[in-house]
Amino acid sequence: MHFFVKFITIEGKTGFSVIESQNYRTLEKKLQQEQTLPLSIIELPTFISKIMPTGAAKVSADEIVELMESLHLVIKSGLPLQEGLQDLAKESENKRFKEMLLYIADAVNNGQSLSNAFEAYKDVMGSVILNLVKIGEQTGQLELTLKRAADFLRRTSALKKKAKGALIYPSFAFVAVMGAMFVWMIYVMPQMLELFQGMDIELPALTLGIIAVSDFLSAYWVYMIGMLVGFVIVFKVAHAKYKKVRLYTDKLVLKIPVIKQIVSGFNIAFIAEYLRLALVSGVPVFSALESLRENLKNEVFQEALSMATQEVSRGSQISQAFAKTGVFTPFTVRMMGVGESSGSLDSQLELIAEHYYERVNYFAENIGKVIEPVVLLFVGAFMAIVIAGLMGPMYDLVSNMN
């Protein structure tokens, strides 16, 4: 969030500035630390905040893991939470992370619980972590809960990086191949086809088709790029604003071979990992499903969890609720059913998470081998059409010379 602030300093000088802050409370704390008194504060619209340059790097998942680990050690050693947070802030090079730690330290020092102090940074911490910390405070197991939260974040962060890395390669390969073909049709083909057009020979239909495509791309390539850029911008805005667009896009992605395995595997592993953590930490299943839905980016799995949550609220078992969604794999449902029957659901969820973690890892490491034949086939088909279109006129030309 960005705020337009008119202020007065302790020297009596007035001024104004656009300041980025998490919310009003953190903004007021920041101004207080800078010894300035706000005269007026205006929150800027969301679309302006999105295009404003950020003053510091975002708080990364690794930094949140570090925070959980450090707080776990602070509580274990018996040191006051405030001192531990202040020491961690001194060592941080990320300005935004440092401000966050100082704010939380000050809130804890003023008598707030750790979970209440985290509330100001809910979008950074995530509702999953907030719920775990609250449960840890209520049960007196905050130290153990923080350790579990750190392990959960570390595993899911590594899984997310694997999934993203796996999806980058096919995207890059597709863009690179399409770009090379585009350049070939605009700059190389016209020079080769100009030779045939100047000769008194009848061109075959395939060659005429290639000439027509090449002429069209040469004449309108600027407009085509402009339309592509415009489409991307409109799609991004619509994707961010409308849930139906996100749902349709996610459904489409889950129909693409290989990509489907990565996206589906990541989401199932994340869900299983969190449900296991919630169970061993004492979080009620219904609350765990609700907070989990808020932390999923995929609309298909969000919708599935909404259906599952409703079924659980009616008294259904988790395995039955998941089976009715039609989204989760038979393996996942079967393992959950075994866990519920044997009273070892947390162990079965751990096996599910591990299984799909390994699947995502496998696809991430081997996706290049899967994509390469498709790329080669695509490029080969293009070159076969081009060669066939060129060889026809060359054969006619040689026949006329003879």
C-alpha positions in Angstrom: 0.0 0.0 0.0 1.1 3.6 -0.7 0.1 6.7 1.2 0.3 10.4 0.3 1.5 12.0 3.6 1.7 15.7 4.5 3.8 16.1 7.6 5.7 18.4 9.8 9.2 17.7 11.3 10.4 18.4 14.8 12.2 21.5 13.4 8.8 22.8 12.2 9.3 22.2 8.5 6.4 21.0 6.5 6.6 18.6 3.5 4.8 15.8 1.7 5.9 12.4 0.5 4.5 9.1 -1.0 5.3 6.4 1.5 4.9 2.6 1.1 3.6 0.8 4.2 1.7 -2.3 5.2 -1.2 -0.3 6.8 -2.1 2.8 8.8 -0.6 1.4 12.0 2.8 0.6 10.5 2.8 3.9 8.7 2.2 5.9 11.9 4.9 3.8 13.6 7.3 4.6 10.8 6.6 8.3 11.0 7.0 8.2 14.7 10.5 6.6 14.4 11.4 9.3 11.9 10.2 12.0 14.4 7.7 13.5 12.0 4.0 14.4 12.7 1.5 13.6 10.0 -0.9 16.4 9.2 -2.9 14.4 6.6 -2.8 10.8 5.3 -4.4 9.7 2.0 -4.4 6.1 0.9 -3.6 5.9 -2.8 -5.8 3.6 -5.1 -4.7 0.1 -5.6 -3.9 0.5 -9.3 -1.5 3.3 -8.4 0.2 1.2 -5.7 0.8 -1.5 -8.3 2.8 0.7 -10.6 4.7 2.6 -7.9 8.3 1.5 -7.5 9.0 -0.3 -4.2 11.6 1.1 -1.9 12.9 -2.3 -0.8 12.8 -5.9 -1.7 9.8 -8.0 -0.8 9.9 -10.2 2.3 10.9 -13.6 0.9 9.8 -17.0 2.0 13.3 -17.7 3.1 13.2 -14.7 5.5 9.9 -15.9 7.0 11.5 -19.3 7.5 14.5 -17.6 9.2 12.1 -15.7 11.4 10.2 -18.8 12.5 13.5 -20.6 13.2 14.9 -17.7 15.2 11.8 -17.3 17.3 11.8 -21.0 18.0 15.4 -20.7 19.3 14.7 -17.5 21.2 11.8 -19.1 23.1 13.8 -22.3 23.7 16.7 -20.3 25.2 14.5 -18.3 27.4 15.3 -14.9 25.9 12.6 -12.3 25.6 10.9 -12.3 22.2 11.4 -8.5 21.9 15.2 -8.8 22.1 15.3 -11.7 19.7 13.3 -9.7 17.1 15.4 -6.6 17.5 18.7 -8.7 17.1 17.3 -10.3 14.0 16.3 -6.8 12.6 19.9 -5.5 13.1 21.3 -8.3 11.0 18.7 -8.0 8.2 19.7 -6.1 5.0 16.1 -6.0 3.7 14.6 -2.7 4.8 11.1 -3.9 4.6 11.8 -7.1 6.6 13.7 -4.9 9.2 10.7 -2.6 9.6 8.4 -5.5 10.0 10.6 -7.1 12.7 10.9 -3.8 14.6 7.1 -3.3 14.5 6.4 -6.8 15.8 9.1 -6.3 18.5 7.4 -3.1 19.6 3.9 -4.6 19.6 5.1 -7.6 21.7 6.9 -5.1 24.1 3.6 -3.3 24.5 1.8 -6.4 25.7 0.4 -7.9 22.5 0.6 -11.6 21.8 2.9 -12.7 18.9 -0.1 -13.7 16.8 -1.7 -10.3 17.3 1.5 -8.6 16.3 1.7 -10.8 13.2 -1.8 -9.7 12.2 -0.5 -6.4 10.8 1.5 -8.4 8.3 -1.1 -11.1 7.5 -0.5 -10.9 3.8 3.3 -11.5 4.3 3.0 -14.2 7.0 -0.1 -15.9 5.6 -3.2 -17.1 7.4 -1.6 -20.6 7.7 1.2 -19.4 9.9 -1.1 -17.0 11.9 -3.4 -19.9 12.8 -0.5 -22.1 13.8 0.9 -19.4 16.1 -2.5 -18.8 17.7 -2.9 -22.5 18.4 0.6 -22.7 19.8 -0.1 -19.8 22.2 -3.4 -21.4 23.3 -1.9 -24.8 23.9 1.3 -23.6 25.4 3.4 -25.2 22.6 4.5 -22.1 20.8 8.1 -23.2 20.6 7.2 -26.5 18.9 4.6 -24.9 16.7 7.2 -22.3 15.4 9.6 -25.2 14.6 6.9 -27.0 12.7 5.9 -23.8 10.9 9.5 -23.3 9.8 9.8 -26.9 8.5 6.5 -26.5 6.7 7.5 -23.3 5.0 10.9 -24.7 4.1 9.4 -27.7 2.3 6.7 -25.8 0.5 9.1 -23.1 -0.5 11.4 -25.7 -2.0 8.5 -27.4 -3.7 7.3 -24.0 -5.1 10.7 -23.3 -6.6 10.9 -26.7 -8.2 7.4 -26.2 -9.8 8.2 -22.8 -11.0 11.6 -23.9 -12.4 9.9 -26.8 -14.2 7.4 -24.4 -15.9 10.0 -21.9 -17.0 11.7 -24.2 -19.5 8.7 -25.1 -21.7 7.6 -21.4 -21.7 11.1 -20.3 -22.8 11.4 -23.1 -25.4 8.0 -22.2 -26.9 8.8 -18.4 -27.1 12.3 -19.0 -28.5 11.0 -21.4 -31.2 8.1 -19.1 -32.2 10.5 -16.1 -32.2 12.9 -17.9 -34.5 10.2 -18.9 -36.9 8.8 -15.3 -36.9 12.2 -13.8 -37.8 12.7 -16.5 -40.5 9.3 -15.7 -42.1 9.8 -11.9 -42.0 13.5 -11.5 -43.0 14.8 -14.7 -44.5 11.9 -16.1 -46.6 11.2 -12.9 -48.6 14.7 -12.8 -49.9 14.5 -16.5 -51.0 11.1 -16.2 -52.5 11.9 -13.0 -54.4 14.1 -15.1 -56.8 11.1 -17.3 -57.7 8.7 -14.4 -58.2 11.0 -12.8 -60.7 11.2 -15.9 -62.9 8.6 -17.0 -65.5 7.5 -20.2 -63.7 4.3 -21.3 -62.3 4.5 -21.5 -58.5 2.8 -24.4 -56.7 0.0 -23.7 -54.2 2.3 -24.5 -51.2 4.8 -21.9 -52.3 2.1 -19.3 -52.9 0.7 -20.0 -49.5 4.2 -19.4 -47.9 4.6 -16.2 -49.9 1.2 -15.0 -48.7 2.0 -15.7 -45.0 5.4 -14.1 -45.4 4.0 -11.0 -47.0 1.3 -10.7 -44.3 3.8 -11.0 -41.5 6.2 -8.5 -43.1 3.4 -6.0 -43.5 1.7 -6.3 -40.2 4.3 -7.6 -37.7 4.3 -4.3 -35.8 0.5 -4.5 -35.4 0.7 -8.1 -34.4 3.2 -7.4 -31.7 1.1 -4.5 -30.5 -2.0 -6.8 -30.4 0.0 -9.4 -28.5 1.2 -6.9 -25.9 -2.3 -5.6 -25.6 -3.8 -9.0 -25.1 -1.3 -9.9 -22.4 -2.1 -6.6 -20.5 -5.8 -7.2 -20.8 -5.5 -10.8 -19.8 -3.4 -9.9 -16.7 -5.9 -7.3 -15.6 -8.8 -9.6 -16.1 -7.0 -12.5 -14.5 -6.3 -10.4 -11.4 -9.8 -9.0 -11.2 -12.2 -11.8 -12.2 -12.4 -15.2 -10.5 -14.1 -16.8 -13.6 -11.1 -15.9 -15.8 -8.7 -17.4 -13.2 -10.8 -20.5 -12.9 -11.1 -21.0 -16.7 -7.3 -20.5 -17.1 -6.5 -22.9 -14.3 -8.8 -25.5 -15.8 -7.1 -25.1 -19.1 -3.6 -25.5 -17.6 -4.7 -28.7 -15.9 -5.5 -30.2 -19.3 -2.0 -29.7 -20.7 0.2 -32.9 -20.5 3.2 -32.7 -18.2 2.2 -29.2 -17.0 -0.8 -30.8 -15.4 1.4 -33.3 -13.5 3.5 -30.4 -12.1 0.6 -28.1 -11.1 -1.6 -30.8 -9.7 1.3 -32.5 -7.8 2.4 -29.2 -6.2 -1.1 -28.4 -5.0 -1.8 -31.8 -3.6 1.6 -31.9 -1.8 0.9 -28.5 -0.4 -2.6 -29.4 0.8 -1.4 -32.7 2.4 1.6 -31.1 4.0 -0.5 -28.4 5.6 -3.3 -30.7 6.8 -0.7 -32.9 8.4 0.8 -29.9 10.2 -2.6 -28.7 11.3 -3.6 -32.1 12.7 -0.4 -32.5 14.8 -0.6 -28.9 16.0 -4.2 -29.3 17.2 -5.9 -27.1 14.5 -9.5 -28.2 13.9 -10.0 -29.8 10.5 -12.7 -27.4 9.5 -10.6 -24.4 10.4 -7.6 -25.9 8.6 -9.5 -26.4 5.4 -10.8 -22.8 5.5 -7.4 -21.2 6.0 -5.8 -23.6 3.5 -8.2 -22.4 0.8 -7.1 -18.8 1.4 -3.5 -19.8 0.7 -4.0 -21.6 -2.6 -3.4 -19.8 -5.8 -5.1 -22.3 -8.1 -8.8 -21.6 -8.4 -9.6 -25.2 -9.3 -8.2 -26.5 -6.1 -9.7 -23.6 -4.2 -13.2 -24.5 -5.5 -12.5 -28.2 -4.7 -11.6 -27.3 -1.1 -14.7 -25.2 -0.7 -16.8 -28.2 -1.7 -14.8 -30.4 0.6 -15.2 -28.0 3.5 -19.0 -28.0 3.0 -19.0 -31.8 3.0 -16.9 -32.0 6.2 -19.3 -29.5 7.9 -22.1 -31.9 7.1 -20.3 -34.7 8.9 -18.4 -36.4 6.0 -15.0 -37.8 6.4 -12.1 -35.9 4.8 -11.5 -38.7 2.3 -15.1 -38.8 1.2 -15.3 -35.1 0.9 -12.1 -35.0 -1.2 -13.4 -37.9 -3.4 -16.6 -36.0 -4.2 -14.7 -33.0 -5.7 -13.3 -35.1 -8.6 -10.1 -33.1 -8.5 -7.9 -35.2 -6.1 -6.3 -38.4 -7.4 -7.5 -41.8 -6.3 -4.2 -42.4 -4.6 -4.7 -39.3 -2.4 -8.3 -40.3 -1.5 -7.3 -43.9 -0.9 -4.4 -43.0 1.4 -6.6 -40.5 3.4 -9.3 -43.2 3.8 -6.6 -45.7 5.1 -5.4 -43.0 7.6 -8.9 -42.3 8.9 -9.7 -46.0 9.3 -6.4 -46.7 11.1 -6.2 -43.5 13.1 -3.0 -42.5 11.4 -4.2 -39.8 9.1 -1.2 -37.5 9.9 1.2 -40.3 8.8 -0.7 -40.9 5.6 -0.8 -37.2 4.8 3.0 -37.1 5.2 3.3 -40.0 2.7 1.0 -38.3 0.3 3.0 -35.0 0.5 6.3 -36.9 0.1 5.0 -38.9 -2.9 3.9 -35.8 -4.8 6.9 -33.8 -3.8 9.0 -36.5 -5.4 6.8 -36.4 -8.5 7.2 -32.7 -8.9 10.9 -33.0 -8.4 11.1 -35.8 -11.0 9.2 -33.7 -13.6 11.3 -30.6 -12.8 14.5 -32.5 -13.4 13.3 -34.4 -16.6 10.9 -31.9 -18.2 13.6 -31.0 -20.7 13.7 -34.5 -22.0 9.9 -34.5 -22.4 9.7 -31.1 -24.1 12.7 -31.6 -26.5 10.9 -34.1 -28.8 7.9 -31.9 -29.0 10.0 -28.9 -29.9 12.0 -30.9 -32.5 8.8 -32.2 -34.0 7.4 -28.7 -34.2 10.5 -27.2 -35.8 10.8 -30.2 -38.1 7.3 -29.8 -39.4 7.9 -26.1 -40.0 11.2 -26.8 -41.9 9.5 -29.6 -43.9 6.8 -27.2 -45.1 9.4 -24.5 -46.0 11.7 -27.0 -47.8 8.7 -28.5 -49.7 7.6 -25.0 -50.7 11.1 -24.1 -52.0 11.9 -27.4 -53.7 8.8 -27.3 -56.0 9.9 -24.1 -57.8 13.5 -25.2 -57.9 12.5 -28.4 -59.5 10.4 -26.6 -62.2 13.3 -24.2 -62.7 15.8 -26.9 -63.4 13.3 -28.7 -65.6 12.9 -25.6 -67.8 16.6 -25.1 -68.1 17.0 -28.7 -69.4 
